[in-house]
């Protein structure tokens, strides 16, 4: 009986080995399969790095502007690293003692579909809208450390509607998805800036979820671009650091 069981396991093992193949065979050296590779032929396996570095000249311009100025706008398509770089620089400033806390804000606007009634308290209702900010922070800080900082108020994540009437001093403020803010909302956010603070606004004017003509990001950027002390960094398809197909799709969509 034991021998029969061993023979059965041996046949099952041989069947699995014969019928299971790698999804991307080129990665394991068994033929030229499809791979999401870089132009130089290296695989795009992205690993966590403590000290971030720019992947393009425009990203470097963005990072340098954050270091040099108090208000910075970054406009560009999805995948150009706007949010991630802004949050990474915020964490860097906090750890270096340049600011005492981080304030992240995002408009609670549905992306083309209604989420309907969401159960739970206020934080639970807003969680789906603020999830991308949590994801970026988790990667930079880790889950346990992020939870502790949120509990202590060192990091605050709030919707745009909760920013009115505040003065944010000694803060690193990131306003994400600013293309979903009206002109009045962005003006209100910009005037929250206090002493020894840095404010970064990121967004893609071409991907607003508001009705045509309501988004104020493009108009605000055009006006602020005339001021020498407020850099407006414009990223393009060539700065996309996501899957290479994202850049290809955006050229035709």
Secondary structure as UniProt FT lines:
FT   HELIX           2..19
FT   TURN            23..24
FT   HELIX           25..28
FT   TURN            39..40
FT   HELIX           57..68
FT   STRAND          71..75
FT   TURN            78..79
FT   HELIX           82..95
FT   TURN            96..97
FT   STRAND          101..106
FT   HELIX           122..141
FT   HELIX           143..152
FT   STRAND          155..159
FT   HELIX           160..162
FT   TURN            164..165
FT   STRAND          171..176
FT   HELIX           178..180
FT   HELIX           183..190
FT   TURN            191..192
FT   TURN            195..196
FT   STRAND          198..203
FT   HELIX           205..207
FT   TURN            212..214
FT   HELIX           217..224
FT   TURN            225..226
FT   TURN            228..229
FT   STRAND          230..234
FT   HELIX           237..239
FT   HELIX           244..250
FT   TURN            251..252
//
